[in-house]
Amino acid sequence: MTTSVPASSRPRLARHVRLTFDRTREQHVLLQPESVVLLNRTGADILGLCDGQRTVAEIEEELHGRYNRVVDDEVQHFLARLVAKRCVEISDG
């Protein structure tokens, strides 16, 4: 079950997770203690903006400036999937 993250939430990477660029794979990855998640460019951009200060709405606005087509629900659902995997933490307000 995947829900969406509210637009007013402030996401950040969990302490045990690191976003980096893997030179071997030539791709952004999300490193966890026992796993690696391969990211596409958009996913890496979303996570790069998850600093615990910006709201989801501000992240979506930033992405609208970078890309011609960003569907807000997709950002919220992407973040919800990573919250479910404990890669992203959410604070409200």
N, C-alpha and C positions, 0 to 999 in steps of 0.2 A: 504494500500500500504506500503510495507516494502522495503526499499533500504538497501544497505550496507554502512558501515562506512569506509572511506578511511584508508588504512594501515598506513598512516603518521599522522593520528589524535591522539590526546592525551585525552582519556576519563577519567572522574572522576565522582563519585557519586554526584548527585545534593545536594545542601545544606540541603534540607528538607528530605533527604533519609538517612537511616542508615542500614548498613549490620550487622547482628548479628546472633547468634545461639540461637534458641528457645529450651530450655531444655524440655519443655512440649511436643513439636512435635518432638524433637530430629532431627531437621533439620535447615539448614540455611534459614533465611528469610530476605527479604528486607522490612523495615518498612517505610511507608509513613504516613502522617498525618491521613488519613482516610482509609488506606488499608494495607494489608500485602500480599506480594508476596512470595510464597514458592519456594525455589530454590533447584535444585539438586546440587550434589557436584561440578560438572564441572562449573555450573553457578556461584556458590559461589566463586570458584577459579578465574574465569574470573573477577568478580567484586572486589575481593580482590586485584587484580593487577591494578585496575583502580585508579591510584593515581594522575592523571593529569601530571605526569612526563613521564611515559612510553608511547610509541606509541602503536598502535594496533599491528603492526608488532612485536614489542618487547614482547608484551603479548602473541602473538601466539608462538613465539620462546620459551618463558618460559614454555608454556603449552606442547610444543613438548618434552621438557625435562622431564615432569611429566607423560605424558600419551603416550602410544604407538601410538595412532591414534587420531589426531586432524586435522580436516579439516578447513583450514583458513577461508573459506567463512562462515562457521557456526559461528565462533566467530564474524565476522563482521555483520552478520545478527542478531545474538543475541543482540549485542550492539545497532544495529539500532532499534530493537523493543523497547529496554529500553529508547533510545533517544526519540522515538515517544511517550512514556508514561511519559516523563519528569523525568525519574529516573536517567538518565545519561546525563552529559553535555560533549560536545566535544569542544576541542580547536585545531586549526590547527597549524601545524609546530612546 
